[in-house]
Structures are given as structure tokens and as C-alpha cells.
């Protein structure tokens, strides 16, 4: 589980220390906290504006990349296939994940008031946790899609129909959004009276446990059990799927066929490696010593950088997406009626061309 970490020195913040809420056990009165202070990434005033500009550019690029990918898949009928429906759903989950954390962090860079209410804190955790859980299951469905496409190409149109793909997407989102509800309901039973300072840049649930007056061991046990189960199940399913894919690729006699199969799967494997690699660094490594100071950096990569990279990983490695983007740009540039403008795709080359008919 995540260990407590911080890039800040609270001793330099007298105003923040004054806001710490203490309680007296002798008279049995405990003042419950309903607002928290997010300490952020750093307490150095000189870094606030530069970090704001850096993360603003990252967030805008993330949203433009993911939303543009969703729009392109929605607009181009040739991309209305299971693989691109899954890719669009992953882009939506990434956009939600980034939007749950980054806007609040940007506000804190420029504001002296880092207060966040308990309701806002729980809401932020729920949106982020739902997006992250959904992404786990989406990666599994994408691995299964590649397994069917490469190991059973003749059965692919039957097995991975659009209807079945939508059903898998629905299950992924339902599980992804229902699972955090259990932790939110258990979180509501906790009381906070020791401190109102969260040593993080967003409302990370394990950080809330550290300042809880109520014993959070039940919460932590359930988070550990469900997190291990979900991560282990999804990761092992992906590994098994790609083991079959690898054997199928190696059996191909054609060098061109092997190259094409590897190219098809490389983007997904890179995304999976980034996603689960960061999780393992955050949760599997020892949680003591100097490594504690790396928690925020891992969290930044997990919550902000991965949603930024995913649309470019899939777009730059995908010829159909690039061709669809070129077609959309050229269609607007040429500015001719759609009845005259048409797409002619050559399946053999997996490439799109544009032809015009003059009247």
C-alpha cells in the first residue's frame, strides 16, 4: 500500500500549522474535521507558477488528445469497430481520470487557500478511483480483443461483434464505478479529528486513513483485498492473453504477418506496461526510507502523465487513426460537398485514400 510521503516541510507553514485541529482526550471532546488542507507537490513559492504552467500545458494536451481521439472514432464510420470502440472508451476513462485531479491541483498552485471540504474530497476520490478501476477492465477487454483477432481471425467478426463489445464495455464501467462505492460508504463511517492536513496533492484515500480518529483497519483490509484481487486478476488475464498471442505470432510463416501482428499489439503492451508498472512501483516496493519521497512522483505519473501518453501511443502507432485524421483535415480543407467527396479504403494496404469526382 502507499506509504506516507511529502515534498513539503510543514514547519515552514505557520499558518497551516495553526489550522491543525487538536482534541483533548481528558474531557472526551473531539472536534470533527469537515475541511482539509492539501499540501500539494511543493511548498517552494518560486516553483508554484512554473509548475502551474507545466501542468496546465499537460492537462490541455491530455484533454485535446483524448477528446480528439473520441471525436475521430465517432465521426469516421470506418472506425466503428470493436477495437476502436475500446480505444475510445479508454480515452474517455483517461480524460475523467486526469480531470478528477489536475484542475484542483492547478488551482492550488496559484491559491493560498488549499482547503477542500470532506464532500469534495470524497467526490474527487470516487471519480478518480472509478476511472482507474474501469481502465483496468478495459485493458483486459482490449487484450481479449487482440487475442481473438490474432489467434482466431476467421471467427473475429462473430466473436467480437459490436453488440458483444458494447456489453463488455458496459460491464467494465459498471464494475469500475460500483467497486469504489463500497470504499466511499466505509469512508463515511470514519471521523477526522487529529489533523486536517493531507500530505498529498489530491484526496488519496490512504492519506485520509492516516488522519482518521476512527480505526480504519477494516477499510484498509478491504482495500488491500479488492485491490490485490482486481490488479492480479486483470494483469494475469492480460499476460495469459498475450502469451497465446505471442505463440500465434511466432507460428506465422510470413515475416510481414509477424511484423503486422507485433505492430498491432505493441501500442497496447506499452500502455499496459506503463499502467501496471507504475502500480507495482507504488504498491509492491518497500514503503519506508527515502523511497517514501517518491510516492508523489509515482502518483503524478499514474494520475496525470499516463492519460497524456495513451492517446499518442495509440494514435502514432495506428495507421487507421492517422489516415482518418488526415481524411478529416483534407475534407475540411478541400471544402466540397459530401455527395462528391468520398472515402475509398484499400483493405489490402490497410490504408485510406481520397478520391474526388468532378462534375
HUPEUR-V348783 format. One record per residue. N is the residue number from 1. RES is the residue in three letters. SS is DSSP state (hx for helix, st for strand, lp for the rest). PHI is phi in whole degrees, -180 to 180 (999 if undefined). Layout:
BEGIN
n=N res=RES ss=SS phi=PHI
n=N res=RES ss=SS phi=PHI
END
This chain:
BEGIN
n=1 res=UNK ss=lp phi=999
n=2 res=UNK ss=lp phi=-67
n=3 res=UNK ss=lp phi=-94
n=4 res=UNK ss=lp phi=-67
n=5 res=UNK ss=lp phi=-146
n=6 res=UNK ss=lp phi=-160
n=7 res=UNK ss=lp phi=-96
n=8 res=UNK ss=lp phi=-114
n=9 res=UNK ss=lp phi=-118
n=10 res=UNK ss=hx phi=-66
n=11 res=UNK ss=hx phi=-65
n=12 res=UNK ss=hx phi=-85
n=13 res=UNK ss=lp phi=-113
n=14 res=UNK ss=hx phi=-67
n=15 res=UNK ss=hx phi=-65
n=16 res=UNK ss=hx phi=-68
n=17 res=UNK ss=hx phi=-65
n=18 res=UNK ss=hx phi=-67
n=19 res=UNK ss=lp phi=-88
n=20 res=UNK ss=lp phi=-63
n=21 res=UNK ss=lp phi=-102
n=22 res=UNK ss=lp phi=-104
n=23 res=UNK ss=lp phi=-142
n=24 res=UNK ss=st phi=-108
n=25 res=UNK ss=lp phi=-79
n=26 res=UNK ss=lp phi=-69
n=27 res=UNK ss=lp phi=-97
n=28 res=UNK ss=lp phi=74
n=29 res=UNK ss=st phi=-91
n=30 res=UNK ss=lp phi=-124
n=31 res=UNK ss=lp phi=-87
n=32 res=UNK ss=lp phi=-80
n=33 res=UNK ss=lp phi=-89
n=34 res=UNK ss=lp phi=-119
n=35 res=UNK ss=st phi=-135
n=36 res=UNK ss=st phi=-127
n=37 res=UNK ss=st phi=-112
n=38 res=UNK ss=st phi=-90
n=39 res=UNK ss=lp phi=-72
n=40 res=UNK ss=lp phi=83
n=41 res=UNK ss=lp phi=-81
n=42 res=UNK ss=lp phi=-152
n=43 res=UNK ss=lp phi=-105
n=44 res=UNK ss=lp phi=-80
n=45 res=UNK ss=hx phi=-60
n=46 res=UNK ss=hx phi=-68
n=47 res=UNK ss=hx phi=-98
n=48 res=UNK ss=hx phi=-64
n=49 res=UNK ss=hx phi=-68
n=50 res=UNK ss=hx phi=-58
n=51 res=UNK ss=hx phi=-66
n=52 res=UNK ss=hx phi=-59
n=53 res=UNK ss=hx phi=-66
n=54 res=UNK ss=hx phi=-63
n=55 res=UNK ss=hx phi=-75
n=56 res=UNK ss=hx phi=-66
n=57 res=UNK ss=hx phi=-63
n=58 res=UNK ss=hx phi=-62
n=59 res=UNK ss=hx phi=-67
n=60 res=UNK ss=hx phi=-63
n=61 res=UNK ss=hx phi=-64
n=62 res=UNK ss=hx phi=-60
n=63 res=UNK ss=hx phi=-68
n=64 res=UNK ss=hx phi=-63
n=65 res=UNK ss=hx phi=-63
n=66 res=UNK ss=hx phi=-71
n=67 res=UNK ss=hx phi=-69
n=68 res=UNK ss=hx phi=-65
n=69 res=UNK ss=hx phi=-65
n=70 res=UNK ss=hx phi=-62
n=71 res=UNK ss=hx phi=-65
n=72 res=UNK ss=hx phi=-64
n=73 res=UNK ss=hx phi=-66
n=74 res=UNK ss=hx phi=-68
n=75 res=UNK ss=hx phi=-80
n=76 res=UNK ss=lp phi=-91
n=77 res=UNK ss=hx phi=-61
n=78 res=UNK ss=hx phi=-71
n=79 res=UNK ss=hx phi=-100
n=80 res=UNK ss=lp phi=-85
n=81 res=UNK ss=lp phi=-125
n=82 res=UNK ss=hx phi=-54
n=83 res=UNK ss=hx phi=-61
n=84 res=UNK ss=hx phi=-83
n=85 res=UNK ss=hx phi=-63
n=86 res=UNK ss=hx phi=-67
n=87 res=UNK ss=hx phi=-65
n=88 res=UNK ss=hx phi=-65
n=89 res=UNK ss=hx phi=-67
n=90 res=UNK ss=hx phi=-65
n=91 res=UNK ss=hx phi=-63
n=92 res=UNK ss=hx phi=-65
n=93 res=UNK ss=hx phi=-63
n=94 res=UNK ss=hx phi=-65
n=95 res=UNK ss=hx phi=-63
n=96 res=UNK ss=hx phi=-66
n=97 res=UNK ss=hx phi=-62
n=98 res=UNK ss=hx phi=-67
n=99 res=UNK ss=hx phi=-70
n=100 res=UNK ss=hx phi=-76
n=101 res=UNK ss=hx phi=-116
n=102 res=UNK ss=hx phi=-66
n=103 res=UNK ss=hx phi=-56
n=104 res=UNK ss=hx phi=-65
n=105 res=UNK ss=hx phi=-65
n=106 res=UNK ss=hx phi=-64
n=107 res=UNK ss=hx phi=-63
n=108 res=UNK ss=hx phi=-69
n=109 res=UNK ss=hx phi=-62
n=110 res=UNK ss=hx phi=-103
n=111 res=UNK ss=lp phi=-108
n=112 res=UNK ss=lp phi=-85
n=113 res=UNK ss=lp phi=-95
n=114 res=UNK ss=lp phi=-101
n=115 res=UNK ss=st phi=-75
n=116 res=UNK ss=st phi=-139
n=117 res=UNK ss=st phi=-74
n=118 res=UNK ss=hx phi=-62
n=119 res=UNK ss=hx phi=-65
n=120 res=UNK ss=hx phi=-64
n=121 res=UNK ss=hx phi=-64
n=122 res=UNK ss=hx phi=-65
n=123 res=UNK ss=hx phi=-62
n=124 res=UNK ss=hx phi=-62
n=125 res=UNK ss=hx phi=-61
n=126 res=UNK ss=hx phi=-64
n=127 res=UNK ss=hx phi=-64
n=128 res=UNK ss=hx phi=-66
n=129 res=UNK ss=hx phi=-64
n=130 res=UNK ss=hx phi=-64
n=131 res=UNK ss=hx phi=-64
n=132 res=UNK ss=hx phi=-66
n=133 res=UNK ss=hx phi=-63
n=134 res=UNK ss=hx phi=-61
n=135 res=UNK ss=hx phi=-64
n=136 res=UNK ss=hx phi=-57
n=137 res=UNK ss=hx phi=-75
n=138 res=UNK ss=hx phi=-65
n=139 res=UNK ss=hx phi=-64
n=140 res=UNK ss=hx phi=-66
n=141 res=UNK ss=hx phi=-63
n=142 res=UNK ss=hx phi=-65
n=143 res=UNK ss=hx phi=-66
n=144 res=UNK ss=hx phi=-65
n=145 res=UNK ss=hx phi=-61
n=146 res=UNK ss=hx phi=-69
n=147 res=UNK ss=hx phi=-62
n=148 res=UNK ss=hx phi=-66
n=149 res=UNK ss=hx phi=-64
n=150 res=UNK ss=hx phi=-96
n=151 res=UNK ss=hx phi=-85
n=152 res=UNK ss=lp phi=-136
n=153 res=UNK ss=lp phi=-61
n=154 res=UNK ss=lp phi=-70
n=155 res=UNK ss=lp phi=-91
n=156 res=UNK ss=hx phi=-56
n=157 res=UNK ss=hx phi=-61
n=158 res=UNK ss=hx phi=-83
n=159 res=UNK ss=hx phi=-70
n=160 res=UNK ss=lp phi=-103
n=161 res=UNK ss=lp phi=-74
n=162 res=UNK ss=hx phi=-62
n=163 res=UNK ss=hx phi=-65
n=164 res=UNK ss=hx phi=-65
n=165 res=UNK ss=hx phi=-64
n=166 res=UNK ss=hx phi=-64
n=167 res=UNK ss=hx phi=-64
n=168 res=UNK ss=hx phi=-65
n=169 res=UNK ss=hx phi=-63
n=170 res=UNK ss=hx phi=-62
n=171 res=UNK ss=hx phi=-63
n=172 res=UNK ss=hx phi=-62
n=173 res=UNK ss=hx phi=-72
n=174 res=UNK ss=hx phi=-64
n=175 res=UNK ss=hx phi=-64
n=176 res=UNK ss=hx phi=-61
n=177 res=UNK ss=hx phi=-93
n=178 res=UNK ss=hx phi=-81
n=179 res=UNK ss=hx phi=-57
n=180 res=UNK ss=hx phi=-65
n=181 res=UNK ss=hx phi=-60
n=182 res=UNK ss=hx phi=-62
n=183 res=UNK ss=hx phi=-71
n=184 res=UNK ss=hx phi=-66
n=185 res=UNK ss=hx phi=-64
n=186 res=UNK ss=hx phi=-72
n=187 res=UNK ss=hx phi=-66
n=188 res=UNK ss=lp phi=-69
n=189 res=UNK ss=lp phi=-83
n=190 res=UNK ss=lp phi=-81
n=191 res=UNK ss=lp phi=-118
n=192 res=UNK ss=st phi=-122
n=193 res=UNK ss=lp phi=-145
n=194 res=UNK ss=lp phi=-73
n=195 res=UNK ss=lp phi=-157
n=196 res=UNK ss=lp phi=-116
n=197 res=UNK ss=st phi=-100
n=198 res=UNK ss=st phi=-104
n=199 res=UNK ss=lp phi=-81
n=200 res=UNK ss=lp phi=-160
n=201 res=UNK ss=lp phi=-99
n=202 res=UNK ss=lp phi=-151
n=203 res=UNK ss=lp phi=-80
n=204 res=UNK ss=lp phi=-83
n=205 res=UNK ss=hx phi=-64
n=206 res=UNK ss=hx phi=-68
n=207 res=UNK ss=hx phi=-69
n=208 res=UNK ss=hx phi=-67
n=209 res=UNK ss=hx phi=-61
n=210 res=UNK ss=hx phi=-70
n=211 res=UNK ss=lp phi=-110
n=212 res=UNK ss=st phi=-85
n=213 res=UNK ss=lp phi=-84
n=214 res=UNK ss=lp phi=-85
n=215 res=UNK ss=lp phi=-63
n=216 res=UNK ss=lp phi=-95
n=217 res=UNK ss=hx phi=-64
n=218 res=UNK ss=hx phi=-65
n=219 res=UNK ss=hx phi=-60
n=220 res=UNK ss=hx phi=-66
n=221 res=UNK ss=hx phi=-64
n=222 res=UNK ss=hx phi=-67
n=223 res=UNK ss=hx phi=-63
n=224 res=UNK ss=hx phi=-63
n=225 res=UNK ss=hx phi=-62
n=226 res=UNK ss=hx phi=-70
n=227 res=UNK ss=hx phi=-65
n=228 res=UNK ss=hx phi=-63
n=229 res=UNK ss=hx phi=-64
n=230 res=UNK ss=hx phi=-65
n=231 res=UNK ss=hx phi=-67
n=232 res=UNK ss=hx phi=-67
n=233 res=UNK ss=hx phi=-63
n=234 res=UNK ss=hx phi=-67
n=235 res=UNK ss=hx phi=-66
n=236 res=UNK ss=hx phi=-67
n=237 res=UNK ss=hx phi=-63
n=238 res=UNK ss=hx phi=-65
n=239 res=UNK ss=hx phi=-62
n=240 res=UNK ss=hx phi=-64
n=241 res=UNK ss=hx phi=-59
n=242 res=UNK ss=hx phi=-79
n=243 res=UNK ss=hx phi=-67
n=244 res=UNK ss=hx phi=-64
n=245 res=UNK ss=hx phi=-64
n=246 res=UNK ss=hx phi=-63
n=247 res=UNK ss=hx phi=-62
n=248 res=UNK ss=hx phi=-66
n=249 res=UNK ss=hx phi=-68
n=250 res=UNK ss=hx phi=-66
n=251 res=UNK ss=hx phi=-79
n=252 res=UNK ss=lp phi=-67
n=253 res=UNK ss=lp phi=-80
n=254 res=UNK ss=lp phi=-80
n=255 res=UNK ss=hx phi=-65
n=256 res=UNK ss=hx phi=-66
n=257 res=UNK ss=hx phi=-65
n=258 res=UNK ss=hx phi=-66
n=259 res=UNK ss=hx phi=-63
n=260 res=UNK ss=hx phi=-67
n=261 res=UNK ss=hx phi=-66
n=262 res=UNK ss=hx phi=-64
n=263 res=UNK ss=hx phi=-64
n=264 res=UNK ss=hx phi=-64
n=265 res=UNK ss=hx phi=-93
n=266 res=UNK ss=hx phi=-63
n=267 res=UNK ss=hx phi=-63
n=268 res=UNK ss=hx phi=-65
n=269 res=UNK ss=hx phi=-64
n=270 res=UNK ss=hx phi=-65
n=271 res=UNK ss=hx phi=-63
n=272 res=UNK ss=hx phi=-62
n=273 res=UNK ss=hx phi=-63
n=274 res=UNK ss=hx phi=-65
n=275 res=UNK ss=hx phi=-66
n=276 res=UNK ss=hx phi=-78
n=277 res=UNK ss=hx phi=-61
n=278 res=UNK ss=hx phi=-66
n=279 res=UNK ss=hx phi=-60
n=280 res=UNK ss=hx phi=-67
n=281 res=UNK ss=hx phi=-64
n=282 res=UNK ss=hx phi=-77
n=283 res=UNK ss=hx phi=-111
n=284 res=UNK ss=lp phi=-92
n=285 res=UNK ss=lp phi=-67
n=286 res=UNK ss=lp phi=-60
n=287 res=UNK ss=lp phi=-102
n=288 res=UNK ss=lp phi=-141
n=289 res=UNK ss=hx phi=82
n=290 res=UNK ss=hx phi=-60
n=291 res=UNK ss=hx phi=-64
n=292 res=UNK ss=hx phi=-61
n=293 res=UNK ss=hx phi=-70
n=294 res=UNK ss=hx phi=-91
n=295 res=UNK ss=hx phi=-57
n=296 res=UNK ss=hx phi=-66
n=297 res=UNK ss=hx phi=-67
n=298 res=UNK ss=hx phi=-64
n=299 res=UNK ss=hx phi=-65
n=300 res=UNK ss=hx phi=-60
n=301 res=UNK ss=hx phi=-64
n=302 res=UNK ss=hx phi=-72
n=303 res=UNK ss=hx phi=-91
n=304 res=UNK ss=hx phi=-121
n=305 res=UNK ss=hx phi=-76
n=306 res=UNK ss=hx phi=-61
n=307 res=UNK ss=hx phi=-60
n=308 res=UNK ss=hx phi=-72
n=309 res=UNK ss=hx phi=-78
n=310 res=UNK ss=hx phi=-54
n=311 res=UNK ss=hx phi=-62
n=312 res=UNK ss=hx phi=-77
n=313 res=UNK ss=hx phi=-60
n=314 res=UNK ss=hx phi=-75
n=315 res=UNK ss=hx phi=-75
n=316 res=UNK ss=hx phi=-69
n=317 res=UNK ss=lp phi=-99
n=318 res=UNK ss=lp phi=-123
n=319 res=UNK ss=hx phi=-69
n=320 res=UNK ss=hx phi=-64
n=321 res=UNK ss=hx phi=-66
n=322 res=UNK ss=hx phi=-63
n=323 res=UNK ss=hx phi=-64
n=324 res=UNK ss=hx phi=-63
n=325 res=UNK ss=hx phi=-67
n=326 res=UNK ss=hx phi=-63
n=327 res=UNK ss=hx phi=-62
n=328 res=UNK ss=hx phi=-66
n=329 res=UNK ss=hx phi=-66
n=330 res=UNK ss=hx phi=-68
n=331 res=UNK ss=hx phi=-63
n=332 res=UNK ss=hx phi=-72
n=333 res=UNK ss=hx phi=-68
n=334 res=UNK ss=hx phi=-71
n=335 res=UNK ss=lp phi=58
n=336 res=UNK ss=lp phi=-119
n=337 res=UNK ss=lp phi=-59
n=338 res=UNK ss=lp phi=-67
n=339 res=UNK ss=lp phi=-70
n=340 res=UNK ss=lp phi=-95
n=341 res=UNK ss=lp phi=-83
n=342 res=UNK ss=st phi=-149
n=343 res=UNK ss=st phi=-99
n=344 res=UNK ss=st phi=-123
n=345 res=UNK ss=st phi=-95
n=346 res=UNK ss=st phi=-106
n=347 res=UNK ss=lp phi=-58
n=348 res=UNK ss=lp phi=-64
n=349 res=UNK ss=lp phi=-99
n=350 res=UNK ss=lp phi=56
n=351 res=UNK ss=st phi=-141
n=352 res=UNK ss=st phi=-105
n=353 res=UNK ss=st phi=-128
n=354 res=UNK ss=st phi=-119
n=355 res=UNK ss=st phi=-125
n=356 res=UNK ss=lp phi=-124
n=357 res=UNK ss=lp phi=-126
n=358 res=UNK ss=lp phi=-84
n=359 res=UNK ss=lp phi=-113
END
